[in-house]
């Protein structure tokens, strides 16, 4: 796995499947698109393997 400042990428953006829903994963890539829908923020995160949609709550900040 690739390493960046102590973080180890667990998956490529294009390799995430339904099996990972609710699990903690580490992804690296760039934000291709950001959409703010008030209560939720949707991010399209892309790397060389593909794209994954990340859903975040602006009220929840996880370290």
PAPA-777194 format. One record per residue: y, z, x of N, C-alpha, C in turn; chain; residue number from 1. Coordinates in nm, 3 decimals. Layout:
{{Y, Z, X}, {Y, Z, X}, {Y, Z, X}, 'A', NUM}
...
//
This chain:
{{-0.119, 0.000, 0.083}, {0.000, 0.000, 0.000}, {0.125, 0.000, 0.088}, 'A', 1}
{{0.234, -0.052, 0.034}, {0.359, -0.059, 0.108}, {0.430, 0.076, 0.103}, 'A', 2}
{{0.505, 0.108, 0.209}, {0.573, 0.236, 0.219}, {0.723, 0.216, 0.233}, 'A', 3}
{{0.802, 0.300, 0.164}, {0.947, 0.298, 0.176}, {0.996, 0.441, 0.166}, 'A', 4}
{{1.041, 0.497, 0.278}, {1.093, 0.633, 0.285}, {0.998, 0.734, 0.219}, 'A', 5}
{{0.872, 0.728, 0.254}, {0.775, 0.824, 0.204}, {0.714, 0.789, 0.069}, 'A', 6}
{{0.767, 0.687, 0.001}, {0.709, 0.644, -0.127}, {0.606, 0.535, -0.101}, 'A', 7}
{{0.496, 0.543, -0.170}, {0.390, 0.444, -0.156}, {0.378, 0.367, -0.286}, 'A', 8}
{{0.397, 0.236, -0.279}, {0.383, 0.151, -0.397}, {0.238, 0.160, -0.446}, 'A', 9}
{{0.220, 0.193, -0.572}, {0.085, 0.204, -0.627}, {0.040, 0.076, -0.694}, 'A', 10}
{{0.135, -0.006, -0.741}, {0.104, -0.130, -0.812}, {0.213, -0.233, -0.785}, 'A', 11}
{{0.179, -0.358, -0.801}, {0.281, -0.462, -0.807}, {0.329, -0.472, -0.951}, 'A', 12}
{{0.450, -0.518, -0.972}, {0.504, -0.528, -1.108}, {0.416, -0.615, -1.197}, 'A', 13}
{{0.357, -0.720, -1.141}, {0.274, -0.810, -1.220}, {0.132, -0.764, -1.239}, 'A', 14}
{{0.096, -0.648, -1.182}, {-0.042, -0.600, -1.192}, {-0.057, -0.481, -1.286}, 'A', 15}
{{0.051, -0.434, -1.344}, {0.045, -0.320, -1.437}, {-0.029, -0.364, -1.564}, 'A', 16}
{{-0.116, -0.277, -1.614}, {-0.190, -0.307, -1.737}, {-0.176, -0.190, -1.836}, 'A', 17}
{{-0.234, -0.206, -1.951}, {-0.230, -0.100, -2.053}, {-0.294, 0.029, -2.004}, 'A', 18}
{{-0.382, 0.022, -1.907}, {-0.449, 0.141, -1.854}, {-0.351, 0.236, -1.788}, 'A', 19}
{{-0.235, 0.186, -1.744}, {-0.137, 0.269, -1.676}, {-0.035, 0.333, -1.770}, 'A', 20}
{{-0.039, 0.302, -1.898}, {0.058, 0.358, -1.994}, {0.048, 0.510, -1.991}, 'A', 21}
{{0.161, 0.577, -1.972}, {0.166, 0.723, -1.969}, {0.137, 0.784, -1.833}, 'A', 22}
{{0.094, 0.703, -1.736}, {0.065, 0.752, -1.602}, {0.187, 0.733, -1.512}, 'A', 23}
{{0.192, 0.810, -1.404}, {0.298, 0.795, -1.306}, {0.259, 0.687, -1.206}, 'A', 24}
{{0.345, 0.588, -1.189}, {0.322, 0.481, -1.092}, {0.448, 0.465, -1.008}, 'A', 25}
{{0.432, 0.407, -0.890}, {0.547, 0.378, -0.803}, {0.554, 0.226, -0.788}, 'A', 26}
{{0.668, 0.170, -0.829}, {0.692, 0.026, -0.821}, {0.812, 0.001, -0.732}, 'A', 27}
{{0.812, -0.112, -0.665}, {0.927, -0.155, -0.585}, {0.964, -0.294, -0.631}, 'A', 28}
{{1.091, -0.321, -0.635}, {1.137, -0.453, -0.676}, {1.285, -0.450, -0.704}, 'A', 29}
{{1.332, -0.548, -0.778}, {1.473, -0.554, -0.814}, {1.486, -0.565, -0.965}, 'A', 30}
{{1.597, -0.513, -1.017}, {1.623, -0.519, -1.161}, {1.676, -0.658, -1.192}, 'A', 31}
{{1.597, -0.733, -1.266}, {1.635, -0.869, -1.303}, {1.725, -0.868, -1.426}, 'A', 32}
{{1.702, -0.774, -1.515}, {1.780, -0.766, -1.639}, {1.784, -0.622, -1.687}, 'A', 33}
{{1.900, -0.580, -1.741}, {1.918, -0.445, -1.795}, {1.978, -0.457, -1.934}, 'A', 34}
{{1.917, -0.386, -2.030}, {1.967, -0.387, -2.167}, {1.979, -0.243, -2.216}, 'A', 35}
{{2.098, -0.207, -2.259}, {2.125, -0.072, -2.308}, {2.132, -0.078, -2.460}, 'A', 36}
{{2.038, -0.011, -2.526}, {2.034, -0.010, -2.672}, {2.066, 0.130, -2.725}, 'A', 37}
{{2.166, 0.193, -2.666}, {2.209, 0.324, -2.712}, {2.117, 0.434, -2.665}, 'A', 38}
{{2.012, 0.460, -2.739}, {1.921, 0.570, -2.706}, {1.822, 0.537, -2.597}, 'A', 39}
{{1.801, 0.409, -2.567}, {1.705, 0.368, -2.465}, {1.765, 0.258, -2.377}, 'A', 40}
{{1.721, 0.256, -2.252}, {1.761, 0.151, -2.159}, {1.634, 0.075, -2.120}, 'A', 41}
{{1.639, -0.057, -2.130}, {1.526, -0.143, -2.095}, {1.560, -0.216, -1.966}, 'A', 42}
{{1.470, -0.208, -1.868}, {1.487, -0.275, -1.740}, {1.372, -0.372, -1.718}, 'A', 43}
{{1.403, -0.494, -1.678}, {1.300, -0.588, -1.633}, {1.298, -0.577, -1.482}, 'A', 44}
{{1.191, -0.516, -1.428}, {1.176, -0.495, -1.285}, {1.083, -0.604, -1.231}, 'A', 45}
{{1.127, -0.674, -1.127}, {1.052, -0.788, -1.073}, {1.022, -0.768, -0.925}, 'A', 46}
{{0.903, -0.812, -0.885}, {0.868, -0.824, -0.744}, {0.792, -0.955, -0.727}, 'A', 47}
{{0.731, -0.975, -0.611}, {0.665, -1.104, -0.586}, {0.542, -1.127, -0.674}, 'A', 48}
{{0.488, -1.020, -0.735}, {0.368, -1.035, -0.817}, {0.398, -1.060, -0.964}, 'A', 49}
{{0.522, -1.037, -1.007}, {0.556, -1.059, -1.147}, {0.666, -0.967, -1.195}, 'A', 50}
{{0.665, -0.941, -1.326}, {0.771, -0.861, -1.387}, {0.708, -0.758, -1.481}, 'A', 51}
{{0.773, -0.642, -1.492}, {0.729, -0.537, -1.583}, {0.853, -0.481, -1.652}, 'A', 52}
{{0.838, -0.442, -1.777}, {0.950, -0.381, -1.850}, {0.939, -0.229, -1.838}, 'A', 53}
{{1.049, -0.169, -1.795}, {1.058, -0.023, -1.783}, {1.151, 0.026, -1.892}, 'A', 54}
{{1.110, 0.130, -1.964}, {1.193, 0.189, -2.069}, {1.234, 0.327, -2.021}, 'A', 55}
{{1.365, 0.354, -2.025}, {1.418, 0.481, -1.977}, {1.512, 0.541, -2.080}, 'A', 56}
{{1.514, 0.672, -2.086}, {1.608, 0.744, -2.171}, {1.725, 0.788, -2.084}, 'A', 57}
{{1.848, 0.760, -2.124}, {1.963, 0.802, -2.042}, {1.976, 0.954, -2.034}, 'A', 58}
{{1.912, 1.028, -2.124}, {1.918, 1.173, -2.125}, {1.813, 1.238, -2.035}, 'A', 59}
{{1.720, 1.159, -1.981}, {1.608, 1.212, -1.904}, {1.616, 1.159, -1.762}, 'A', 60}
{{1.647, 1.246, -1.667}, {1.659, 1.207, -1.527}, {1.545, 1.270, -1.449}, 'A', 61}
{{1.449, 1.188, -1.406}, {1.333, 1.236, -1.332}, {1.355, 1.208, -1.184}, 'A', 62}
{{1.330, 1.307, -1.101}, {1.343, 1.291, -0.955}, {1.223, 1.219, -0.900}, 'A', 63}
//
